[in-house]
């Protein structure tokens, strides 16, 4: 890395902001580049006039000039300033973040009239604040945790989102947010322009850990600390100075976009309905009431103006870009990579058989090495990039991504110890079109899945950094994934190998989303095909429907935060008095959403409505009743995503299409995307089954009649005999390994499960196996195995949409509906029968191979299976050899 370079740059020689300040991902930028907000909170004061809580013009001018000398570029006030104060702030070269107080400390949503009055007040005050000195507006300051608990976080979040939308309309060029604090951090996912958090912690280690959490919650938006400080009266002026300087340096090191020191002076006035009163007995100011500087002012000035420390030595990185027919985006991607502030660095392009000018355009950019290969798929191209890499760390990104200049500066330091891979968010490329905004907000975009604020279960392949030796140790990417799914498979294999995956919230790349509906649906179909491949290799990590079953939280990017199924489970203490929330996960309606948004429900409802046109009104009503929960769930998800999309793209105003059309299209995309994705899954599974039939000569999906051997009983058994038996635990371990080779993805039962192992078979079935051991003396042992197939409840729920159609059609004698519903049910059970028959044979084949490898013999219902067995095995064991048989459960480790 270049010495002395850091993301904390200033836009001008004196550090003042120049021009309009914009949010770009988790950073703030003005006309000259990236900036960091550095400021003090100022006021309120007992003003010279009523409703003006600011000092005299002379005192205000002196305060602002002293702030500039201390290195500040923004001042935060808690009440709307009059015009003359805005003029003074502009004359001093500062900007102002204005707080707009209202009755957020009481229950403010008791009536629609009161809520409407608050919106009207916000609009009027924001319109009056339009001024060149205005940086932004804070539309609330610390809504009490008891009020949030009373209304629920979702309802309060929606209201705050409405206030922000109102303020954007009144002042589109300003930044709009609200101030939260630890007891209400669950409000941080409101789609504000930036996250403004008041945090008072007394040691740097606690602040460092909490900032890491806040940056993850911010999810691609700038994080500004609204208040940090210490009371000199309680801790002493020396502690206050050291505390402020240390915490500011922690904020810069963590990557906060800014911080405000609380406060400029010990003078503090609290307005109220009865006239207000001065606060006495505390000393949070960096100056006294008469403006005598405390040591804290010099400490803050050092932290504001001191140059950043030189970066430590870092390992060399090879950035691998795999491209195929990417001539439209490859140049922008590579120019962003050669401008990375990181050394030593190599940029390597693997041209995967492009037929356009991709390779030629890449070769024309200085500092880029290009390797041309025949078309072989994304995973194979990435493996070729790892083989060609010259450095010890490999960073993967895509040809349609633009990397932040400090992308690697944030990610590479995360890789240490057992953390062998890391990555960050991929955010939507800024674009003015409303259609692009809608498609970017639609579900299904590549994103990260986190198990904690700094650990990931999945990272998108367009933002993934990994150690080269670890990449080789797990075999690289699986070549069967030619266009998608390779990153999920790679991350899961890393975790299975015992490694950890880190997450760096500031390691950002901007990803070009699909710009047409056709391309979006084609992408979703490809993801569905990839999920089918994932299920055959990681069945225990996938849901019965074939989609990945993540253990962590899925983040939506672009400031949406984690996509909770419902409100998070929060420990607040009685009456909501806990200072720092304990958020334990999502409550709720995940199962409901996964069921009613399953494409089978949509298809069943549409078939019922269509058959109702022939069979009668009652059948049509049944179809509408089936469609209703699906549509409601889709609208609910689309509404949440639409708010995020509007927050990210509202100020572009590329067209005048009403928000209703935006919401309707997004709702349709939620349904169509899931349906097309499921179609890709099912088609890939069918093709995989037919291909296995051609390769092995065994019956494929088209010859299901031969697979109905399971009809002899839904539980089958097998026995294995050893003259010199291994330990039961070793047999069970070997069986699990062999089942994995049979692509059944087994899991051990553990100490609490009623089974010893479980194998996942086909799209739905799981086969539970248990064993018992009979000791027959002299090392001879008989192990009995019982295999019971189970159909998960989720599989049967998929049939629920067709039952109303079947019943109603029978009552109305609507034979078209009867035929459609019966056909769907018959197809389901036919496929289930075929799949289970194949699974049964593969389980018994695995048992045979394990027995043969350890010198044993397999018996099935008293018959020898494929292996010659001495006659004495079938004879009763003499009682003299073993007076009393010893029976134990296999799997006891």
CORQUI-V935478 format. One record per helix or strand of 2 or more residues. SS is the DSSP state (a for helix, b for strand). FROM is the first residue (numbers start at 1). TO is the last residue. If there is no record, write none. Layout:
ss=SS from=FROM to=TO
ss=SS from=FROM to=TO
This chain:
ss=b from=22 to=24
ss=b from=27 to=30
ss=b from=33 to=35
ss=b from=37 to=41
ss=a from=57 to=69
ss=b from=74 to=77
ss=a from=83 to=92
ss=b from=95 to=99
ss=a from=112 to=128
ss=b from=134 to=141
ss=a from=145 to=151
ss=a from=153 to=170
ss=b from=175 to=181
ss=a from=182 to=187
ss=b from=194 to=198
ss=a from=204 to=218
ss=b from=222 to=228
ss=a from=232 to=235
ss=a from=237 to=254
ss=b from=258 to=261
ss=b from=269 to=270
ss=b from=277 to=278
ss=a from=295 to=305
ss=b from=317 to=323
ss=a from=330 to=338
ss=b from=345 to=352
ss=a from=358 to=363
ss=b from=368 to=373
ss=a from=378 to=388
ss=b from=393 to=398
ss=b from=401 to=403
ss=a from=407 to=414
ss=b from=419 to=423
ss=b from=426 to=428
ss=a from=434 to=441
ss=b from=449 to=452
ss=b from=455 to=458
ss=b from=464 to=467
ss=a from=468 to=473
ss=a from=486 to=496
ss=b from=500 to=503
ss=b from=509 to=511
ss=a from=517 to=537
ss=a from=539 to=541
ss=b from=553 to=555
ss=b from=568 to=571
ss=a from=574 to=576
ss=b from=582 to=586
ss=a from=590 to=596
ss=a from=599 to=615
ss=a from=617 to=652
ss=a from=659 to=696
ss=a from=701 to=712
ss=b from=715 to=722
ss=a from=728 to=741
ss=b from=747 to=748
ss=b from=757 to=761
ss=b from=765 to=775
ss=b from=781 to=791
ss=a from=793 to=797
ss=a from=800 to=812
ss=a from=815 to=853
ss=b from=857 to=860
ss=b from=863 to=864
ss=a from=871 to=874
ss=b from=886 to=889
